[in-house]
Amino acid sequence: MALGKTLRTELDEIRSELSRLREAGADPKAEAASGGLHEQIAELNRLVQDMLESAEDTIAEHPVATVAGALALGIVIGRLTAHH
């Protein structure tokens, strides 16, 4: 899924930025905050992975319902954004 790759890429970029900040010698309070942030990012990554796996399983189990739902959502969004 493209969305999954985008989220993974963003999470990797955040991890890289945190690593650069730690290496730059941020003050102890900032390091403690970034450590907590690192844990939150790891948890977010796990939740995103679980959500993507769940979505893939649901799509595989119910392909017709998934396509019908996507069509219905597209119609609703189209009507909401239509100019009169």
N, C-alpha and C positions, 0 to 999 in steps of 0.2 A: 504494500500500500504506500502511496506517495506521502500521505499524511504521517505515517509512522516514520518514514525516512527523514522527513522534515523535523519532526520532534526529536528524533535521535540526534540529528545534526546540531540542533539548537542546544540540546543537553550537553553534547560533547564540547561545544564552544564555551558554554558556561563553566564546565569543568576545567577547560584550558585556562580560562580567565582567572578562576580561583587559584589554580596552580601558580600562575604568573604573579598574582598578588602575594601569595605565601612566600615565593622566592624573592620578591622585592623587599621583604622584611616589614610587612605591615605590623602595626602595633598589636600588643597582646589582645586587646579588646576586639579588634577587627579580626584577628585570627580565630578567636573563640566564636565570633559571629559567623565567620565563613565556615568553620567546622560544623556548626549547626546547619548552616545553609547547605553544606555538602551532603549532610545526612538527609535533609529535606529533598534535595535534588535526586539522591539515590532512591528515596521512597517514591518520588514522582515518576522516576524512570520505571520502577517496578510496576506502579499502577498503570502507566501507559502501556507497558508490555502486556499486562494482564487484560487490559481493555481491548487492545488490538487482537490478541489471541481469541478472546471471547467473541469479538465481532467477526473474525474470520470463521470461527466455528459456526456461528449463527447463520452467516451467509451461505456456508457450505451445506448446512442442514435444511435451509429454507430459501433456495435461490429465487423461486417465483414470488414469494412474499417480499423478499428483499427488493426485487426489481419493481414490484407494484408499489411498495412504500417509497422508493426513490422517485418514481413517477409522480405519485401523489404529492410528495414534498416539493418537487419541481413545479408542479401546477400551482400549489399554494404560494410559493415564492414568486412565481411569475405573475400571479394575480395581485399580490401585495406590492410588487414593484412596477406594475403596469402604469403607464401614464394615460390619463383620460383625455 
